[in-house]
Every structure is written in structure tokens, then in C-alpha cells.
Amino acid sequence: MALYTLAGTKVSIGTSAAVDFTGAAADIIEDFEADTYKLIAETETISDFGDTASDVAFTALGDARTRHLKGSTDGGVATITCADVPADLGQSAVKAAAAATNQSEYNIKFEWANGDVSYIRGPVMSWSRVNGTGPNNVAKRSFGVSNSYGEFIDPAA
């Protein structure tokens, strides 16, 4: 596998169209692909995200030894920063999805520079202004998407 940078990566928001997570990964990806997506303009950064299991510690009285087991899995929250472009349809969709009264889960698509496409799904948890530290900063927005089901990757052909 060749190294690649994130230059050229695209992030898009889909709808709240259902995804059936009971099937095989290929079927899940097919559900994601059936959705329609709006490109989010001027994306700058994508935080780390991905499954992490909770540590469940157990200490037996007999040998006073702590054992560690894997508990529930948390996909984290993907935080994405973009330049503030109020007229952008993708950013408008993110803002609407982040409304306090909106409890829906949304499909998010990442088109990576190596040709892979990955998907996550969850509620849009935030829509924040990023001000920076002075006059030489670009006005930005940041939003967080809960990764409720894990990342599903459609590898480049």
C-alpha cells in the first residue's frame, strides 16, 4: 500500500435515509451508496475517529490480579472544520442537521485521496464558529458527527 496525503479529500453529508446494519459489510456500504450527498465546501481538517473498546477491569480476590476485558465499543465523534461559507448547500445541510431539536442520524461520506470511500452515521452533535486568534485567520465552522456504528470502507478498485 502506498503512502498518501489527505490533500484532495472530500467530505459530504447525506440524508437520514436508513442503513441496515444487520447484513454484511458490502450490503451496508450499498445502503450508504444509495443515499444522495452534498459536498461540504472548503473542508480543512478531519479529527481522528474510530472504534475504541472500553476497558473493563476485574480484580479477583484469590490472586489479587487485575484482568482487563473489552467492553462496549465507541466510534468517537468526527470533528470536521471548514471555512465559513453560508451559501454552501453542504454546510447549510450540516447546520440544519445540528439543530437542537433534530435527533436524526445522518450519513457522512469521506472520499480519501487514495480512492477509498468511507462512511459513518450518527447525529450531528454541533455546529460552532471557529474564530482563531486575530485578523489573519479565515472565518471557520466546526461540526461534530457521532460515529455511532463504526466506519465502513469501500476500498479503491
N, C-alpha and C positions, 0 to 999 in steps of 0.2 A: 504494500500500500504506500503510495506516495504522500509526502507531506503536502499540506495546503494551508493557505491563509483563509481568513474569514472575509477578505475583500470580495465583493460581489454577492455576498449572502443576502437573501431576501426573506422578509418576514411578512406574513399575510394573516388576516383574521377571516375566519369562515363564519358560518351561522351557528345556531344552536341545534342544527339537524342531528338527529340521533345517530350514535355509533353503537353497534352491538359488540360488546367486549367479551362475549361468551365463546366466540369462534376462534379460529386460528389467526395468527398474526396477519397473514395475507388477506383474510376476509375483513379484518379490522381496518387495514390500510385501504382496502377497496371502499369501505364506508366513508373514510376520510376523503378519498379522492373524488367521491360522488358529490361532495359539497362544493359550493361556489365560494371563492375567496377574493378579498380586496387587499391589494398590496398596501402596506403601511409605508408611507413616504419617508425618506431621509432617516432610516434606521441607523443608529450609530453603535450601540452596544447591546449585547445579549448576555445576561448573567449566566453563571453556572446553574444547571438544574439536572435532576436525575434521581433515580431511586436510591434511597439510603434506608437500611433497616434499623429499627430501634434496638438498643442494647437492653436485653432482659437479663438481669443478674440474679443468680440464685446461689446462696451460700448454705451448704449442708452443715448440720451440726456435727455429724460424725467425724468428718475430716477437716472441717473449718476451711474448706476450699471453695472459692467463688468460681462458678461456671458462668459462661456467657452464652446466651442463646439469641437467635434472631427473632425479633418481634415484628410488629407491623411495619409496613414499608411506606415511606413518604417520598413523593416525587419532587417536593420542593415547590418553589414559586419561581417562574422565569420572569425576571425583570428586564424590560426592554426600554431603551432610551432612544428617542428620535428628536429631530429638530421640530419645533412647534410650527406645524403647517395646518392651520384651522380649516382651510378649504379642502384638504385631502380627504377623500372618501374613506380610506382605511382608518385614518386617525379619528374621523367622525364616528365610525362604527365602534372603535375601541372605547371612545368616550361614552357612547350610548350603553355599551355593554358594562361599563364600570359604574353606572348609576346605582345609587344606594339601594333602590328598590328592585333592581334587576338580579334575580337569583339564578338565572340561566347559566349553563355551561356552554362555552364556545370552543370551536375547533381552531387551532392555530397551526400554521404551516411554516416550516423553515426549509428554504431551498439553499443548501450548502454549496460552497464553491467547488467541491469535488464531484457534484452531480447528485449526491444523496438528497433525499427529501425526507424530513421527519415531521411527525405530528404529535401534538399534545392536546389535551382537552381539560377544561376546567373553567370556573368563574373568573371573570376579570375583576381582580381584587382592588385595583387602584388606578387612578389617573391623576398624576401630580405634575406640577410645574417644577422644572429644574432651573434655578436662577443663576448658578455659578457664583463667581466672586467679583465681578466687575464689568466694565464696559466692553471688554474684549472677549465676551462669551456669546455664543449663539443661544437664543431662547430655545429651551427644550421641554419635552414632556417625557414622563416616565410612567410605565404601567406594568402591573404585575399580573401574571396569569397563573393560577394554581394548576400544577401538573398532577391532576387527580388520578390518572390511570397509568402513568408511565409514558415513556417515549416509544413511538412506533416508527421504525426507519424503513424506508423503501430505498434500497441501495441503488446506486447508479448502475445502468446496464453495462 
